[in-house]
Amino acid sequence: MTDIKTLSADELTHVCNADDLGFESTADIAPLEGTVGQERAVNAVNFGLGIRTQGFNLYVAGKPGTGRNSSVLAHVRAKAANEPAPNDWCYVNNFSEPYHPKAIRVASGKGPELADDMDEFIKMAREELPRAFESEDYGKRKSEIMEAIQHRREGLLEELQKEAADLGFTIEATPVGIASVPLTPEGRSYNRDEYDALPDDRKQEIKQKGQKLQDSTNQFVSRSRGLEKEAQDKIRDLDREIALFAVGHLLEDLRAKYQTCDGFGDCEAILNYLQEVENDIVERLDDFRSQEKKPQPGVPAAFEELAESTYDRYKVNIFLTNKDHDGAPVVHENNPTYNNLLGKIEFKSRFGFVSTDHNMIKSGAIHRANGGYLIVQALDVLLNPFSWDGLKRVLRAREAAPENLMDQYGLMSVATIKPQPIPLDVKVVMVGSPYIYYLLYYLDDEFRKFFKVKADFDIEMARDDRHVAQYAAFVADCSRQLKLKPFHKSAVAKLVDYGSRLIEDKSRLSTRFIDISDMASEASYWAQQSGNDMVMGEHVDHALEQKEYRSRMIEDKVQSLIDDGVIMIDAADAKVGQINGLSIYDLGDFSFGRPSRITARVASGRGKIVDVQRESQMGGPIHSKGVMILTGYLEGMYASDKPIAAYATIAFEQLYDEVEGDSASCAELYVLLSAIANIPIKQGIAVTGSMNQHGEVQPIGGVNRKIEGFFAVCRSKGLTGEQGVVIPASNVRHLMLKPEVINAVAEGKFHIWPVETVDQGIEIVTGMPAGERQPDGTFPKETAHFMVDKRLKELAETAKEFASPQLSAPSSENKEPAASMKKKAKP
């Protein structure tokens, strides 16, 4: 037999020596700088943030707890702090097209100043204009204009009256206009009888004179209207002159301030806006003529608000400002709804109607991040309706204007404003899982166009001195930031070992720092409960025990069923066709290992191995693949000189959920060989390991939990000193076992055998040599392979004896007709 050594206690874990850490407590450690163990991801992040070419946005992939969010945020903020703050943007009224507000670029931090200047200007205008129009000078000049026009009108009227008198008429004003009345020689008006008594030639004469006078009257009316229009024009010119005199100096001050572009952004746009404001005020002077009135009792507030809103047309809407930012903006949008991400247009209700204007345009995260960086969670963007499509649209167009969702997708036809889009220059950082990345990459063609840089945050890092020191610094940071008690070096060493156990590798450490942080918090709590001022190593051990105790209710129930014999597991003696495989129960937040009884039965047949789990549709594809590989091994090992004429069934007993994975393929092989050759298998030994068709044992996952699960069963049933677990040799590096298992191994009460081939495993579980094929193709006697090969030959002979002639090729010496062969065939 091959001499297979069991693992020593020292090979079952990797203990961090607290004295090698170089400090007494975390109070002596400097704050952590940079990101721990993510060199590749940090390199990708720096590249993605540095390159400014369009489309090189960043997707940060990794599992939660690896520090992807905090690391990205720290790197983005550090880079943004050294970049200039971008321009402010304001929306103003478009007086020529009110439904299309204009966007004005203002120098960084100057947007509020422009808005304040306009508010102050309107405030002063509302005071100066009423005062100017109520002044004595304005009244006098207006009266002069009206008097001059009235004097000229009276002159025209006198001329008309003189002409009427010469023609024998008088002029009378009526409600419907000017009427001409003929006069008698005595100078009075004709009555009806007198007029009717006149001769026809006299009537004709009066009619002709009346027609001539009517023409003069029409000319008088036309000239009077011209005088009225002239009066209106002169008063309008006077109003304009007075208005410009009253507020012109205010506007000139603003023009002088914004005349040069030094520090104020797009000065031409600002000056054009000021000119439009001036023109609009002159056209709407009636809004400014009356002195501002105090609210009157009994007048609804809505009316007061309506009157006040008249002046909103001159306000400047500070759409986005960087007044409080020293560098480029960094926006971390935690709720990327369509409106939060891309902005919106609000409405206000008055008297049952809704309205909006440029002052109700609200920016979104994409606008606030303009000139800087936007950080969003991929899953949140995808879960919020239309947010992903909207984000792609603005990245494609490189400009964005707030637009309500119902307008964008035609959900409702409403007359509303259409703001001028703002140019975008923003770096988008999307954080999510690798699954979402590949999902978008393959299903959305535009994703790879807009997110060309991927930063992968790993879940593990090498366990070397540098990373151990960074682990300790991270614990120190947790202690300070979370207000925990200082950690003694022994506690830090325990957390380092815990990091290796999380990743199940002696030479690696977990980078899921949320787990380390949580365990540090729990250990600090137990230190506080025990009255210690410092977290010691025993507090970390206690925290681990309590964490497991809170979660292992199902594990304890399963163990109770095993103890009571409800779940049948043997941990002693030897039996044919029965072995203990090892399984993992995954409950989400907690997982544990437990043995599963695997059985096999063999009979004469046509070389078929029935996987009961697969046939009952309770086996996954990987498990089915393992059984097929097992079949390939059997055919290559034993069917070179004969067919395998056996019918075998393999089943996991008392398992009622789906079985997945190939980690039981070694155990299935051993139990099958046991059933074929009638070789007993030691029930105190459990087996885990995958195999290939050449009989090499391959590594599996969850090796620590599997060993600990079987150890718990053996301890419950009584440790005999002959129990243990067979594992792949390539899994030795993954061993980070609990102290109770290590102590049992050190005392010789439990064993762990690493194997590289299935032959080594056969010798351990059966206690007999496996046997190597000799030059003549046979196996040595009294070996497992010899007994299996012998039994398979017997099954082949049996199958040949009962084989149907139809399936046997007739010899050249005895070729009988098919009909006679059918007569000889046995059922």
Disulfide bonds with the S-S distance in Angstrom:
none
